């Protein structure tokens, strides 16, 4: 708050006493200086809640707002984040999408791909094991099994058991969706829409819900 604005709130007698070089004038200058940092934050407060504009230190906090705090769960408060900040920003930006599809294969694959930056996760439901899902992890994400397992446990339906295993027979990974160039399409996958800095394919019409049987 500017000194002139503060001064206008004072009684007329105080305004006359707040001239240059006066004690009250000096006090008003100090008040203006104390208000400046807070006013700078309030002037751009929406940036704190924008996934790609918020400071790095605030991103992990925003994951709790979109119910993705299990991704950053750590045994110690000072433990490093389990994935790059950019991946967390993508998860926050897609929080509404992930909440909408939570409990479905599409939702689980999307969360895994955003968190790891790797595509090619395969979800299978063995015919001889109802309410059981096998998650096959592509080789490129085999070193992040702890993170993958934590996400799978949080994203699966409560009544479904899961098994996480690596898939050494997986083929080459499709081109990175974040790479420069025109958006491509894959077999059975609709064109990839741009959302924030990450691009996530939406389910095709022949995959209305993908709910596990």
Secondary structure, DSSP 8 states (H G I E B T S, - for coil): --HHHHHHTS-HHHHHH--TT-HHHHHHHHHHHHHHHHHHHHHTGGGGGSTTTS-HHHHHHHHHHTT-GGGS--SSTTS--SS-HHHHHHHHHTHHHHHHTTTBHHHHHHHHHHHHS----EEE--TTSTTEEEEEEEGGGGGGHHHHHHHHHHHS-TT-EEEEEEETT-------TTSSS----BTTB---EEETTEEE----TT-S--B--
